[in-house]
Each structure stands twice: as C-alpha cells, then as structure tokens.
Amino acid sequence: MNLLHVDASVLGDHSVSRKVSAAIVARLQAANPSLSVTRRDLAADPIPHLSGLHLAAAQGVETPVHIQAEQAAAQAALAEFLAADVVVIGAPMYNFNIPSQLKAWIDRILIAGKTFRYTAAGPEGLAAGKRVIVAVSRGNFYAGANAGAEHVESYLRVVFGFIGVTDLTFIAADGVQVGPEHRERALAGALQAASELRAA
Ligand SMILES: Cc1cc2nc3c(=O)[nH]c(=O)nc-3n(C[C@H](O)[C@H](O)[C@H](O)COP(=O)(O)O)c2cc1C
C-alpha cells in the first residue's frame, strides 16, 4: 500500500499543519508497518505554476526545450498521486485559501483522462478508491458568520469530490493565531484526532 505525504506550509518547524500531517502519517504507519511512504514537500521543492506552453505541449504542439523541466515535474507529481492509495495533505490557510504551492500541485493532479473525464452525463471522477486525509490549520475560527470566508476545506472538498474521492477526512486546528492557549488546544485536539484515525 502506498501513502503520499504532501506538505505546503512555508513555516517549517513552526508549522501546525506539518505537525498534524506527520502525526497522521505516523498513525497509519504504526497500524500498517509495510506502508510505503512518498514525501512531497511543496515548500522545499515547489512545483512550477502551470504554463500555457505546457498546456500547448499536452495538445501536441512541439515542446520547446525550456519547458521540459516543467513537464518532468508535472509527470512526477501526477504519477505519485495516481500510485497512492492514501494521500495525507498538510493544508494551511493563507489569505483565506490554500498556499499557492498547494494550488500548483492541484493543477498537476486534476488532469482530464487521468483523474477525471467529461462524459455525456457530465464530469466523472476517476480517482475513486483513494483515501484522502487533510490536516487543515487556520489562524481564526470559521464557524457561523465567518463560514463564508473559509476557502481551504470547502475548496478541497470540491477538488477531491470532482475527481471521485469519497473517503475524505479533514482534521482541523482552528484559532491558532487567536492566542497561545488556543494554539495549544487546537494542536492537541488535532493530534488526538490523528491518533484516532481508522487504521485502513
Ligand atoms: C501568509 C499567511 C497568511 C495567513 N492568512 C490567514 C487567513 O487568511 N486566515 C486565517 O485564519 N489565518 C491566516 N493565517 C494564519 C495561519 O492560517 C495559521 O498560522 C496556520 O497555523 C498556518 O498553518 P501552518 O502553521 O501549517 O503554516 C495566515 C498565516 C500566514 C503565514
């Protein structure tokens, strides 16, 4: 069984989402020692933003040499995702949405003919069967009147639903910028939820 571990926080050891995503991976590894883990750190090794030349090349236009690196990065990211049975993602909220590094990765995995296709009946997801677990960390709280400003979890639900993922879990650490006690409580709660994840 293959697990893909994706992180996007730029805050390194100070990151909440990295701590929680690591705890999720540790929980699943402890339950299944033969799990093969692939690491994708989008802050340390950013994937290039999608270019028009890349899309043109995908349509059969001759590829200039200078986009071969972009093509290789795109192919590697897609291959890792397709090979994964379980995907664990650390997803911080930056300016109400996911970090642009994570969006650049999503632009490489939502690929027509690979993870979705359009049919006469509408779009069809091709990534059903994967388990996706997302560790979200947010500075503020997004319940009630503030819910409309939340574009991390709501967006990722649309993304993974579109490609057919139904086994989708979110573990959230909220209010981590409200104060140190909130941060500690949010982190402890998220780590506890990670430790209670079902084994498989
Ligand atoms: C550049 C930046 C933008 C942020 N924007 C928001 C925001 O719009 N809303 C919010 O609630 N928190 C925001 N925060 C706070 C983060 O969501 C919070 O610190 C979270 O823990 C970040 O995840 P990380 O620790 O894994 O990087 C922002 C933090 C940074 C560094």
The ligand as a Gaussian input file, in Angstrom:
#p B3LYP/6-31G(d) Opt

LIG

0 1
 C        0.929000      34.335000       4.912000
 C       -0.104000      33.937000       5.919000
 C       -1.436000      34.200000       5.674000
 C       -2.399000      33.825000       6.592000
 N       -3.716000      34.080000       6.320000
 C       -4.671000      33.679000       7.186000
 C       -6.045000      33.875000       6.902000
 O       -6.448000      34.405000       5.877000
 N       -6.953000      33.432000       7.799000
 C       -6.588000      32.801000       8.948000
 O       -7.465000      32.393000       9.714000
 N       -5.294000      32.596000       9.239000
 C       -4.332000      33.005000       8.384000
 N       -3.022000      32.790000       8.663000
 C       -2.682000      32.039000       9.868000
 C       -2.454000      30.586000       9.510000
 O       -3.591000      30.007000       8.908000
 C       -2.066000      29.786000      10.719000
 O       -0.903000      30.348000      11.306000
 C       -1.820000      28.318000      10.384000
 O       -1.315000      27.662000      11.502000
 C       -0.844000      28.191000       9.225000
 O       -0.535000      26.829000       9.037000
 P        0.970000      26.350000       9.250000
 O        1.277000      26.658000      10.693000
 O        0.954000      24.909000       8.963000
 O        1.806000      27.130000       8.283000
 C       -2.038000      33.178000       7.772000
 C       -0.686000      32.890000       8.007000
 C        0.271000      33.265000       7.100000
 C        1.705000      32.937000       7.359000

